[in-house]
Amino acid sequence: MNECKSVFDYTLELSPDGNVTIKDNCGCALKPETTDMPPIKKIINTRTITITEAEGSQWVYLNPPGIWYLIP
């Protein structure tokens, strides 16, 4: 049984071409269902992150938390 309690308990895997894969806590990718918004009761949480990749280097900036990461 899936023990994830929130969408933020999942892992977002970002590929270089910009595609995002959502994986559950077991590492299994979720299948996309629709591009239409399903009926919802209320939006309970929204988060935004900016990922900046520096050209010609191995540095990536994530905001939040506002930190540069060196990718090996």
N, C-alpha and C positions, 0 to 999 in steps of 0.2 A: 504494500500500500504506500502511496506517495505521502511523505510527511511534510512537504513544503506548505507553509502557512501563508506565505505572501509571494507575490510575483518577484520580490526582491530576494527571495531565498534561492532563486535560480541563477545560473551562470549565463552571461551574455558573451558569446564568442564572436569577436569582430575580425573579419578577414580583410586583407589589404584592399580588396575591391569595394569595400564598404558594406558588404552583406553581413547580417547579424544572424547567428544561430542561437536559439534559446535552449539551454540544457537543464534538465532537472538535477536534483542532488545526487543522483546515481550516474550522471554523465550522459544520459540518453537525450538525444535531440528531440524537441517537440515539433510536431508537424504543423505547418501553417494551415489555418482553417478557412479564413475569409479576409477580404479587404474591407468588407462592410462592417460597420460598428454594430455589435450585438446589443440586445436590450440590457441595460445595466441599471442598478438601483441608484448608485452614487459613486463618484470617483473618490477613493479614499487616500490615494497617495500618488504623487507625480514627482519624478526626479529627472533632472537634466544634467548631462555631463558633456564637456567639450574635450575632445582628444585632438591634440596638435602634434603632428609629426614633423620634426625639423629636417629639411632637405639636406642630404649629404652628411647626415650624422646618424647616430643610433639613439638620439634623445627623443623622448615623448613627454608632452606636458598634459597632465590631467587636471581639469578644473571642474568641480572640486576634486581633490583637496587643495589644488594650486601648487602642485609639486612636479618637478622635472624628474623623469625616470630614465636611467641609462639602460637600454635594452641590449643584452649581450648578443 
